Amino acid sequence: MKKSSTLHPHLHRARKKIRACWQWITHHKKRIGLGLVIAFALWLAFALSVALWYQHKHRNDPFEPGVSFSVKYAKELGIDWQASYTAVLDELNFKYIRVMSYWDDTEPSPDTFKFQDLDWQMDQAAKRHAKITLTIGKRQPRWPECHQPQWVDKLSPANQDVELLNFLKVVVERYKNHPALESYQLENEIANRLFAPQCRTFDRAFLQEEVDAVRHIDSHHPLVINVSNQSGIPWRGPIGDKVGFSVYNIAFARFGPFGYYWSFGWVPSQWHAFRAGLIEIIHHKQSFIHELQAEPWGPAATKDLTLEEQNRSMTPERIKAQVAYGKQIGMKRMYLWGAEWWYWRKTQFNDPANWDTVKAITAEQDSH
């Protein structure tokens, strides 16, 4: 079969260009290599300069340990969520708490709202002069990440958005004047698809609608939006009034048939300081750690892990190391992740080691 003659000139010219490029690269490979080395060195010097500037600037910031608390997770572990919550406040003396307004729990059926549990958490914090960061929206901490009610699943995407905006407005309207409220956190790790494949693809335009809806009702309390993972930098909006970071240093990872613990502890604190410094320089926003790992990340749900398996990724020594690492970064406001687990180990297994470790850490805040 005769080939099309029109292809030959194009292929011939393409081959000549590829050959010429390859010859040029081969001839100049030393210069190219040197250029790449110089470019990397300049980038490294820039990143280190920003990191050291950030760490120096925030070296004297007061240490402000906080904690996340999930009623859902407490129930999953089989502990008394109210007893554990008040123990976190009274025994561990946390002054900064992040609590959840899960959509499926709060609006189990259309326009039927149940705020009793959330009211109780807010009121208990207010009695102790603790400050609340209230998570709002569909995407909130703990599996399955997106917590929309089943009745919403039956709606079209456009109507789901309408219902979500209505839910946001109801929650913000209810708590905007509560004495315990310090800030809102909107749509937890909104761009992170790695751990929440069932969540809808990140829609930047709709996130801006959510931001506008919240600020229209309450423009007095800061609105937090978190970066999506341990490497993200929010170049584009919406940014929020503050930016939250996740810091997890040891986790179970599976590659093919092999499973083992993967440590991010080798990542220097300057990496996160560089990211926070860029955010401060570009957007003039403060950063903080919204999730500092202080519980296991194992191959199964924590409640299904043996104690030995739990201890492979989290121990009292590692909790102390995590907090020290957070301080090195320069972000002295950090919300520890794992309060329900500490209480579970303490009450169900007579193992207060993690609990007592955190108690000693929070005692440091009183010395500043």
N, C-alpha and C positions, 0 to 999 in steps of 0.2 A: 504494500500500500504506500502510495506516495504521500510524504508528509507535507503539511502546508508550508509553502516557501516563505510566507510572511513571518513565521516564527524564527527562522534562522538568523536574520539580522539582529533581532532583539536579543536572542540568546547569545549571539556572538559578542554584542556590545556589553551585555551583562557580565559575561565571563571575563572580558578584558578589564572591566571596572573592578571586579572582585580580585583579579590577579594583580592589578596595579595597586589596589589598597593593601593587599597582603604584602606586596614587595615593599611598599612604603613603611608599613608597620615593622617588617623584619629589619629594614634599614635603620629605623629610628627607635628600635625597641628599648635601647638603653635610656634615651631621652624620655620616652613614654613612661618607663618604669620609674625613673627619677621624678618625673612630674607627678605621678600618682603618689609616690612616697611623700613628696613635699606637700601635696594637697591634703593627704591624710594627716600629716603632722600639723598643718595649719588648722585643720578642723579640730584635731585633738586639743591643740593649744587653746583654741577658742572655747570649746566645750568645757575644758578644765578651768579656764578663767571665769566663765559664767558660774560654774559650780562653786568655786572657791569664794567668789563674790557673794553668792547667795548664802553660803554657810557662814561667812563672816558677818554678813548683815544681820542674820537671825540667831547669832550665837547666844545672845542674852535674852531671847524671848522666853517667857515663862513656860514651864512644862505644864501642859493641859491634857492629861489623859482622859479619854472618853471611851464609850462602849456602845456597841450595837446590841439591841435586844429584839428578838422575834418571838411573839406568842406562838406562832405556828411551829417553830423549831422546838420550843420548850415542850409543847404537846407531843411532838414526834418522839422526843426522848422520854416521855412519860413522867415528867416532873410537874410539880405544882407551879404553874407559870406566875401566879401572883406572889407566892412565897419567894420564888427565885428572883423576881423583879425587885421586890422590896429589899431582899438580901443584897442585891447588887448596889442599891442605893445606900442602905444602912451599914452593912458590913464592909463593903469595898469602897464606899464613900465616893462613888463617881459623881462628878458635877456636870458632866456632859453626856447625854444619852441620845442615841439615834433609835427611834421607834418607827414602826411601819403602819401604814393605813391601807392594808391589803384590800384591793377592790372587791374580791370575791367574798371576803368576810364582812366588809362594811356595807355592801349593797348586794345581798344575796338574791334579790329579785328587783325588778325595775322600780325605781323610786321608793324602795323600802330600805331604809338605812338603819344600821345597828352600830351605834357609837359607844355602847356601854364599856367595852374593854379598852378602847382607845381613850375615852374620857377618864377612865380610872388611872391609866398610865400617866396621862398628862397631869392629873390632879395630884397623884402621889409625888411626881417630880416637883411640882410647885410647892408642896408642903415642905420639901427639903431644900428648896431654893436651887434645884438642879435645872439645867437648861436643855431643852429638847430640840434636836434636828428631826423634823417630821418628813419622812419619805412619802412622796405623793406620785400619782400616776399609775399606769398599768404595770410598769417594770419596777419591781422592788426587790430588795435583798432576799436571798434564800431561794432554793429550788422550788418551783420551776422557773424562777426569774420573772416571767410574765404571769400575773395573778388576776386575770380577768374572769368574771363570773361565767358560768356555762351558758346563761341566757344570752350573753353578748355574742357568743360564738355563732349563734344562729342568724345574726344580723349581717347586712352587707358591710364591707369595709368603711364606706362613707358613714353609715349609721353607727358603726362602732366608734368612729371618731367623735361623732356628736355626743354619744353617751359618755365617752371618756372625758370630754371637756366639761360636761355637766357634772360628772363625779368630782373632777378637780375643783370646780367652783363651789360645790357643796362643802367639801372638806376644808378648803381655805377659808370660806366664809365662817365656818363653825369655829375655827381655832385661831383666827387672825388676832384676836384680842386676848388669847389665853396667856396668863403670866409666865408659864413655863416655856413658851415658844421662843426659840432663838432664830431658827432658820428653817427653810424648806429644802429638801433634796428632791429634784425632779428627775424621774425616769433613770433608775440606777444603771450605770454603765451602758448607756443607750446604744452605743455603736458596737458593743461587744457581741459578736455572733458565735464565738467559739463555744461558750457554755450555755447558750440559749437558742438552739436552732429552731425551736418552735415559735420564737417571737418574730414579729413582723420585721421586714427589712427596715433598717434605719431610714427615717424620713425627716430630713433636716427642716423642710418647710413646715411640717406638722409640729415638730418640736418647738419651732418658733411660735406657732399658734398657742401651744400649751404655755409657753413662757409668757406670752402677752395676756392670756387669760388669768394667770396667777397674779401678775403684776397689776392688772386692772383692779383686782379686788384688794390686794395687799401689796403696796409698794414700800412698806416700812421694814419688812423682814428680808434679810438676804436670801437669794435663791441660788442654791448650789447645783452645779451640773458636774458629774464626775467624768474623768477620762475613761476610755473603754478598756484599758488594760495596763500592764506594767511598762509599756513603752510609748503610749500615746501622748501627743501634744495637740491641743485644740487650736489648729491654725485658723479655722473658720468658725463662725457663730452658729447657733447661739452659745455664748461662753458661760453665762451666769455671773453672779457676783463673786463667787468663790469657786475654786476647782478642787475636787477631791481625787486622791490617788489611791489605788490598791497596791499593797506591798505584801506579797506572798513569797517566802523564801524557800519553802520545801514542799513538794507536792508529788503525788503519785502520777506517773505518766506511763502510757502503754504504747509501745511501738511494735506492731505486729504481734507475735506470740509472747513477747517479752514485756514484763512489767517491773518497774523499779521506781525508787524515789529519785526525783530530779530536783536538785538544789539550785536555787537562784541566788544562794548566799555568796557566790563568787562575784556577783555584780556589785561594784563599788557604790557606796552611798552617793558618790559624786554624780552618778548617772541620774538619779532622781533629783538631786540638787540642780543639775543642769536643766532638766525639764522644768522644774519649778521656777528657776531663774529666768528661763525664756518666757514663761507665762507672765512673770512679773514685769519683765522688760517690754514685751510686746503688747500685752493686754492690761497691764497695771492691776492684776488680780492676785489675791493671796491664794496660796495652795495649802492643803492639809492632807493628812492621811485618813481617808474615810473608812478604810479597812486594813488593819494591821493584823496579819495572821497570828492567832494565838490559840488555835485548835488544829486538830489533825486534818490532813487532806489525804485520805487513803483510797484504796481501790474499790470501796463500797461506802454506803451511807455509814456515818460514824456510829450509829446505834448498833450496826451489824458487825463492827470490827472488834476483834479481841483487844484486850488492854495492851497486849504486847504490840499489836499492829498499830494501835493509836500512838503508842510511845515511839514508834519509829519516825514519826514526823513531828511530834510535838511533846515537849517535856517542860518542866519548870525552867530548866537552864535555857532552853530555846526561847521561851517567852521572854526571859530577861534579855537574851541576845537580840530578839526582835525589837524590843523597846529601845535598847541602846543603839541599834541600827537606825531606827526612826529619828532619834535625837541627832545622830551624826548627819543625817540628811539635812536637818535644819527645820523641819516641819514639826514644831513642838506640840501642836494640837493633833492628836492621833486617837482614833477610835479603834479599840481592840476588838477582835472578832473571835467570839468563843465563850461568852459569859454563860450561856446555857450549858455548855459542855463542862465548864469548871464546876458548876453547881451539881450537875449530874454525877460527875466523878466523886464529888464530895459527899453527896447524900446517898447515892445508890451503891457506891463501892468503898465507902469509908476512906476515900483518898483525897484529903484536902490540900495536897501539895501545890497543885496549880492555883487553887483559890488563894492560898496563903501567899503565894508568890505575887499574884496580882495585888493583893492587899498591901504588901510591902511597897509595890510600885506606886500605887495611888497615894500612899502616905507621903511620897516625895512632893506632891503638889502643895502640901500644906507648909513646906519649908521655904517656899519662894515668896 
